């Protein structure tokens, strides 16, 4: 299967984040992402709205529909039973960026729609399982050797 070239820039050394900065979630997100040590491109949809083509590419990458990026409870006078097409949902999103649910994180070929900041940890190359133990730590005795040893 051949790779198709999309309109969204992708680099394994950079994290692209599409988010809204008005929520507590959006305000915490950048701090979590900075901890990755990778270059960041923070795209705040309240300032720069992705194009319809970019939204479509993201929906395809995530195997979802654009309507799944929306929190309808944050849209006034919205009937959640209404049926719209993808272009209608994009217009709703453009007019109601506060309704954007979570964030979309892109790192290389990996694209995820996250709704909690702790999900950002999936974008770090190393976790505690990859940390090498130092030689002086290899033979630590954690067993109680006498009655005076106190372990909490």
C-alpha positions in Angstrom: 0.0 0.0 0.0 1.5 3.3 -1.0 1.6 6.2 1.4 -0.4 9.3 0.3 0.9 12.7 1.0 -1.3 14.8 3.1 -1.6 18.5 3.7 -0.5 18.3 7.3 3.2 18.4 8.1 4.4 15.3 10.0 7.8 14.9 11.7 8.7 12.3 14.4 10.8 15.0 16.1 7.9 17.4 16.3 4.5 17.2 18.0 1.7 19.2 16.3 -1.2 19.9 18.6 -4.6 21.2 17.5 -6.5 22.5 20.5 -8.6 25.3 22.0 -6.9 27.3 24.7 -10.1 28.5 26.5 -10.6 25.3 28.6 -8.5 24.1 31.6 -7.6 21.2 29.4 -6.1 23.5 26.7 -4.2 25.5 29.3 -2.5 22.4 30.8 -1.8 20.7 27.5 1.3 22.7 26.4 3.0 22.0 29.7 2.6 18.3 29.3 3.8 18.4 25.7 6.9 20.4 26.6 8.0 17.6 28.8 8.4 15.4 25.7 11.5 17.3 24.8 10.3 17.5 21.1 9.7 20.6 19.1 6.1 21.8 19.4 3.7 23.3 17.0 0.6 24.5 19.1 -2.3 25.3 16.8 -4.9 27.2 18.9 -8.2 27.0 16.9 -9.3 30.2 18.6 -6.6 32.0 16.6 -5.9 29.7 13.6 -8.6 27.4 12.4 -7.4 24.4 10.3 -8.8 24.3 6.8 -11.6 22.0 5.8 -9.1 19.9 3.9 -7.0 19.6 7.1 -10.0 18.6 9.2 -11.0 16.0 6.6 -7.4 14.6 6.7 -7.5 14.4 10.5 -10.9 12.6 10.5 -9.6 10.1 7.9 -6.4 9.5 10.0 -8.5 9.0 13.1 -11.1 6.8 11.3 -13.9 9.0 12.6 -16.3 11.7 11.6 -15.8 15.4 12.1 -18.9 15.5 14.4 -16.9 13.5 16.9 -14.6 16.4 17.5 -17.5 18.5 18.9 -19.0 18.8 22.4 -22.6 19.7 21.5 -23.3 20.7 25.1 -21.1 23.8 24.5 -23.2 25.0 21.5 -26.2 27.2 22.2 -29.5 26.3 20.5 -28.1 23.0 19.1 -30.4 20.1 18.8 -28.2 17.0 19.2 -30.6 15.0 17.2 -30.1 17.1 14.1 -28.3 15.5 11.1 -25.7 17.5 9.3 -23.1 16.6 6.7 -19.3 17.1 7.2 -19.3 20.6 5.8 -22.1 21.6 8.2 -20.1 20.3 11.1 -17.0 22.2 10.0 -19.1 25.4 9.8 -20.4 24.7 13.3 -16.8 24.2 14.6 -15.6 27.4 12.9 -18.4 29.4 14.5 -18.0 27.6 17.9 -14.4 26.8 18.5 -15.1 26.4 22.2 -17.0 23.3 21.3 -13.9 21.5 20.1 -13.5 18.4 22.2 -10.1 17.7 23.6 -7.1 18.0 21.2 -5.6 16.3 18.2 -1.9 15.3 18.6 0.2 14.5 15.6 3.7 13.0 15.9 5.2 11.5 12.8 2.7 9.0 11.4 0.8 8.8 14.8 -2.4 10.9 15.1 -4.6 10.7 18.2 -7.7 12.6 19.4 -7.3 12.9 23.1 -9.7 14.2 25.7 -7.6 14.1 28.9 -4.1 15.7 29.3 -2.7 12.5 30.8 -3.2 10.8 27.4 -0.4 13.0 26.2 2.1 10.7 27.9 1.6 8.3 24.9 3.7 10.7 22.8 6.8 10.4 24.9 9.4 8.0 23.4 10.6 6.8 26.7 8.8 5.8 29.9 10.0 4.4 33.1 10.3 0.9 31.6 13.0 2.3 29.3 15.1 3.9 32.0 18.4 2.0 32.5 19.3 1.1 36.1 22.6 2.3 37.3 25.2 -0.3 38.4 25.1 0.7 42.0 21.3 0.1 42.1 21.4 -3.5 40.8 21.8 -5.3 44.1 19.6 -3.3 46.5 18.4 -5.4 49.4 14.8 -4.4 50.3 14.3 -7.2 52.8 14.2 -6.4 56.5 17.4 -7.7 58.1 16.5 -7.1 61.8 13.7 -5.9 64.0 15.1 -2.3 64.0 14.7 -1.8 60.2 11.7 0.3 59.4 10.3 0.2 55.9 7.4 2.4 55.0 
